Amino acid sequence: MAKSPTSVKDIFRRFSSIRKSKKKTFEINDTKIPLKPCTVLQITDYIQKDMLKEAYLNLLSMHRLELQKELKAVGEGAPPTNQVPKETDVNNLFVTLRNKMSVIVRNSSALPLRNKELLVCVAQIILEEEKRQGEPGAMPGWREAWRDAVRDGVRDALKKVQLDSREQNASWLAVHLGLLGKAVVEDLERVKTELLSSYPADFKVFETYVSCHHEAVGEHLKRLLEKVTELKDYHALLDFIIHHYPSDLRDKQRILIVEEDLLNNIKTSYCHCQMDDFKSALENIIITEKEVWTMKNSPDRTDDGFLTSKTYMAIFQLIASYAENLEKIDENLGKSVVRFCLEELNPFHTRFEEEFLQHTRSLLTSDLLDCCLWVEYHISYINCFNSLKENMQFYRENFSTQVEQLEKDADGLIQRLTQTLIKHFKTDIKPYMDGMMTKKWLKTNGDFKEVTCRIDNYRGLCKSMRAPSAQVFVNDVHYYVAREYVSQLMKKKYSCKKTKSEDAAVKLREQWNELKKLFEDMGSSLNWLYPLGDYLSDIIGMENERKIKDLLIPLVSNYPDISKKQLSAVLYFRDNGFSLERHNVINQFTVLKRDAGNTNHDRSFFTDTEVLS
């Protein structure tokens, strides 16, 4: 059967190319290809004994010889089928040689270089094989195999870096990453000092080793990530990836060692872990405070005497530490966590308030000391959350929305705590206030002393409350006491007779002045309330009813919300007997109110004062 012209031409071209490039291709360090190759077993032995040059030259000789036989067989018209096994032997030997070279390269990455000439020979063989690329029978992929061997060697080296378990060392990951970075630096230093000179420049040995370290470290970090569950370990991992590993490379190549998606996943996991940590920290704060309430421990005091709780400082320092640690790693990550923390304080306020009310309610049903402790707790947390709100102003520039919401929620909590105190105060003095403006009141001071005693107790406690809440509280208490005291005149519980009105006026003035001194000392800013006691005392104690009309002008001028019904109640307390002059006083009052019109007044007192028919 005639042979294909193409097959004959192809075989001839393969042999011709070997003859033409004989000197150029098959000389390594002036060593020529032997005319007669060794046997397969001998070449295999060369390879096993690291005699790469001998093995390679004999392989080339064997390859040439087989091509000659193939060409001869084609010339004689015989099919070259009997050459297939020999061709397979050559290919297998080339594979064995390349595998051996890969082992040598791989080991050179992890062990001190014992035979530099081996690497030189490896490089020369790779270069020779690259020159043969495109020729018949040439095996491709030699440079790729070399790079794979470098990468595998780097992987082997990294596997030897000490890695303790979490049980062995709480800082297992931070320690391991420190050793890992050190190993990378040492490996690359050894590449420069020991391996670089064994290769031609076009191998780009150092760049290849740097790239393989990046790849191997990235793979290693992926495996480590599977073991990470704690916040400190996420932090150590990110810190290593973003800061320490790139800075450890002496060539200063700022290359990410993990894919962008993986890095983002690590950041996300870290962020979630950080959020969980913050939630747990807030829960622990509540648990700690519950122990304080249960043990009935007195709240802390600052050096300047204000009641306080360490809660606000614990929260502020916690957020500050998160921000500081995270911004060093990634500014956006730090902002995300701080934003979450600020937002998480809102439900914390609600949760804290619920627990506080539940665990301190029983103090009010106990003895006086427990009641005082209950008040002190309220004041300490009013101060605490005011301080927290002030400290969080630090974040206003970058987190204005969150800080504004926090202020709103904190103000709501502070207001509720304050109103709870005021409500307790009102409940405490209400029975004694109800005893005012009666026949008994005119004769004794017992109820009034009970009222002033409780005010005095709160006066001392108010000095432990910080501004601005202290001012709000004092003003609210002052307003309530003044309103409640005056409202007793309006309830028509008692009406003076003859000289009793003068006695009542004197007593009212004295008590009002005593209240005035108490609230001045407490720092009340409701100065506009002070003249009212004098106005009412003057009306009640005025002997000549005609002159009462003259007293109405300052009263209506300063307290325009007083009603005719309320004035009538005051006059009833003075004397419930009907008289023409009393009728004239009411008429005069009506005229004054009409002339005043609907003038807006920023002060309201009598509008809130109860009147009984």
Salt bridges, closest charged atoms under 4 A:
ASP10 OD1 - ARG13 NH2 3.08
ASP45 OD2 - LYS49 NZ 3.17
ASP50 OD1 - LYS100 NZ 3.00
GLU70 OE2 - ARG14 NH1 3.51
GLU128 OE2 - LYS131 NZ 3.57
GLU129 OE2 - ARG132 NE 3.06
GLU130 OE2 - ARG143 NE 2.74
ASP148 OD1 - ARG151 NH1 3.53
ASP152 OD1 - ARG151 NE 3.65
ASP152 OD1 - ARG155 NH1 3.22
ASP156 OD2 - ARG106 NE 2.55
ASP187 OD2 - HIS213 NE2 3.51
GLU189 OE2 - ARG250 NH1 3.37
GLU194 OE1 - ARG190 NH1 3.47
ASP202 OD2 - ARG143 NH2 3.46
GLU215 OE1 - ARG147 NH1 3.53
GLU215 OE2 - ARG151 NH1 3.78
GLU219 OE2 - ARG155 NH2 2.85
GLU230 OE2 - ARG166 NE 3.78
GLU230 OE1 - LYS232 NZ 3.39
ASP233 OD1 - LYS232 NZ 3.23
ASP239 OD1 - HIS243 ND1 3.11
ASP239 OD2 - HIS244 NE2 2.90
GLU259 OE2 - LYS222 NZ 3.08
GLU283 OE2 - ARG351 NH2 2.67
ASP304 OD1 - ARG466 NH2 3.95
GLU324 OE2 - LYS328 NZ 3.78
ASP330 OD2 - LYS267 NZ 2.76
GLU331 OE2 - LYS335 NZ 3.58
GLU353 OE2 - ARG416 NE 2.80
GLU355 OE1 - LYS290 NZ 3.68
GLU355 OE2 - ARG351 NH1 2.49
GLU355 OE1 - HIS359 ND1 3.34
ASP370 OD2 - LYS296 NZ 2.94
GLU404 OE2 - ARG396 NH1 3.82
GLU407 OE2 - ARG396 NH2 2.70
ASP411 OD1 - LYS389 NZ 2.50
ASP428 OD1 - ARG454 NE 3.12
ASP434 OD1 - LYS430 NZ 2.89
GLU450 OE1 - ARG454 NH1 2.57
ASP456 OD1 - ARG459 NH2 2.16
GLU484 OE2 - LYS430 NZ 3.64
ASP521 OD2 - ARG459 NH1 3.04
ASP534 OD1 - ARG509 NH1 3.16
ASP538 OD1 - ARG509 NH2 2.67
GLU545 OE2 - ARG574 NH1 3.30
GLU581 OE2 - ARG546 NE 3.36
ASP595 OD1 - ARG594 NE 3.71
ASP602 OD1 - HIS601 ND1 3.83
GLU610 OE1 - LYS491 NZ 3.90
